[in-house]
Amino acid sequence: MSEERFGEFVLVRRHEDGHVAELALDRPKAMNAVSSGMARAIAGACTALGEDRDVRVVVLTSTHERAFCVGADLKERNSLSDAELLRQRPVSRAAYTGVLELPVPVIAAVHGYALGGGFELALSCDVIVADRTAVVGLPEVSVGVLPGGGGTQLLPRRVGAARAAELVFTARRVEAAEARELGLVDVLVDEGRDREEALVMAARIAGNSPVGVRAAKRALRLGQGLDLRAGLEVEDAAWRTVAFSGDRAEGVAAFNEKRKPQWPGE
């Protein structure tokens, strides 16, 4: 396993011959509160991972024992003038869009607190694995703002408009069992096993065709919100990008020869 640091607060670990990358939030003294410097590091790490064709899956984790991420660094925000806050906005937003726009599947491994921007980072992932200590929520309106890292758009796509409105308007925190029941997280595991289980899932995904998986993610994302006919056209366009690929040829050959595929990734 190799490690690379982005800024002071983000660590990237490579697993599975470099096919699985772990993006670890590593600001333990602040429970991973997202400062401007940390936001830049997250965005920078996502840019690097998105450009690396060896990376097939990303797992978003935390090095803090009791928190995934508690959201924006409000101490920093409190020190900013209005003009500085306006200039900081694109920096903050780039962290969330960086995770959201990764071309490969992204799995969040959540334990402890995932609140505000922390939960929005998880919502930006494709799958959320949480352990039984997880507490999630979007409490922004309780401090005079609103979820600005994608929460007002990503949450209703998960749980529907009315449920998202209730959670955003009340600013309430949701513990793990209810979060799983409501669909705020996807997989619930025993305490302390979120990272391990997310990495197991990532390894399984990484064993599949990287061309097929990337195209499937693109179709899933682009098809959201479209009517069925338009969505099927998105799917057909994605199919055409894989139908004549080296991965498709290798996958069919390996199936017929009863062997493990050696994906060319193109």
Long-range contacts (C-beta under 8 A, 24 or more apart in sequence): 6-41, 6-42, 6-44, 6-45, 6-48, 7-37, 7-38, 7-40, 7-41, 7-44, 8-37, 8-38, 8-41, 9-35, 9-37, 9-38, 9-41, 10-38, 10-41, 10-42, 10-44, 10-45, 11-63, 12-45, 12-48, 12-49, 15-199, 15-202, 15-203, 16-202, 16-203, 16-206, 17-54, 18-52, 18-54, 18-55, 19-54, 19-55, 19-56, 19-57, 19-206, 19-210, 20-55, 20-56, 20-57, 20-58, 20-59, 20-199, 20-202, 20-203, 20-206, 21-49, 21-52, 21-55, 21-57, 21-58, 21-59, 22-58, 22-59, 22-61, 22-199, 23-49, 23-58, 23-59, 23-60, 23-61, 24-61, 24-62, 24-63, 25-60, 25-61, 25-62, 25-63, 25-64, 25-68, 25-69, 25-121, 26-62, 26-63, 27-64, 28-63, 28-64, 30-70, 30-73, 31-64, 31-66, 31-67, 31-69, 31-70, 31-113, 32-62, 32-64, 32-67, 32-68, 32-69, 32-70, 32-118, 33-69, 33-70, 33-71, 33-72, 33-73, 33-74, 33-75, 34-69, 34-71, 34-72, 34-73, 34-92, 34-95, 34-117, 34-118, 34-121, 35-73, 35-76, 36-73, 36-76, 36-88, 36-91, 36-92, 38-73, 38-95, 39-91, 39-92, 39-94, 39-95, 40-91, 40-94, 40-95, 42-95, 42-98, 42-99, 42-121, 43-91, 43-94, 43-95, 43-97, 43-98, 45-98, 46-95, 46-98, 46-99, 46-101, 46-102, 47-98, 49-102, 49-104, 50-98, 50-101, 50-102, 50-103, 50-104, 53-210, 53-265, 55-104, 56-104, 56-105, 56-205, 56-206, 56-210, 56-213, 57-104, 57-105, 57-106, 57-107, 57-202, 57-203, 57-205, 57-206, 58-102, 58-104, 58-105, 58-106, 58-107, 58-202, 59-106, 59-107, 59-108, 59-109, 59-195, 59-198, 59-199, 59-202, 60-99, 60-106, 60-107, 60-108, 60-109, 60-121, 60-122, 60-125, 61-109, 61-194, 61-195, 61-198, 62-109, 62-110, 62-111, 62-112, 64-112, 65-112, 66-111, 66-112, 66-113, 66-133, 67-111, 67-112, 67-113, 67-114, 67-118, 68-108, 68-109, 68-110, 68-111, 68-112, 68-113, 68-114, 68-118, 68-121, 68-122, 68-134, 69-113, 69-114, 69-115, 69-117, 69-118, 69-119, 69-121, 70-113, 70-115, 70-116, 70-118, 71-115, 71-116, 71-117, 71-118, 71-119, 71-120, 71-139, 71-140, 72-116, 72-117, 74-143, 89-148, 92-117, 92-148, 92-149, 93-148, 93-149, 95-121, 95-149, 96-120, 96-121, 96-124, 96-149, 96-150, 97-124, 97-150, 99-124, 99-125, 100-124, 100-150, 100-154, 103-214, 103-217, 103-218, 104-210, 104-213, 104-214, 104-217, 105-202, 105-205, 105-213, 105-217, 107-198, 107-201, 107-202, 108-198, 109-194, 109-195, 109-197, 109-198, 109-199, 110-134, 110-136, 110-185, 110-194, 111-191, 111-192, 111-194, 111-195, 115-139, 115-173, 116-140, 116-147, 116-149, 117-148, 117-149, 119-151, 120-147, 120-149, 120-150, 120-151, 120-154, 121-149, 122-185, 123-150, 123-151, 123-154, 123-155, 123-158, 124-149, 124-150, 124-154, 126-217, 126-220, 127-186, 127-187, 127-201, 128-184, 128-185, 128-186, 128-187, 129-185, 129-186, 129-187, 129-189, 129-194, 129-197, 129-198, 129-201, 130-176, 130-179, 130-180, 130-185, 130-187, 130-188, 130-189, 130-194, 131-176, 131-188, 131-189, 131-190, 131-191, 131-192, 131-193, 131-194, 132-176, 132-177, 132-188, 132-189, 132-190, 132-191, 133-176, 133-191, 134-175, 134-176, 134-179, 134-185, 134-194, 135-173, 135-174, 135-175, 135-176, 136-173, 136-174, 136-179, 136-184, 136-185, 137-167, 137-171, 137-172, 137-173, 137-174, 138-167, 138-168, 138-171, 139-171, 139-172, 139-173, 140-168, 140-171, 141-168, 141-169, 141-171, 142-171, 155-184, 157-224, 157-225, 158-183, 158-184, 159-183, 159-184, 209-242, 209-247, 209-248, 209-250, 209-251, 209-261, 209-263, 210-247, 210-263, 210-265, 211-241, 211-242, 211-245, 211-246, 211-247, 211-248, 211-263, 211-265, 211-266, 212-242, 212-247, 212-248, 212-251, 215-239, 215-241, 215-242
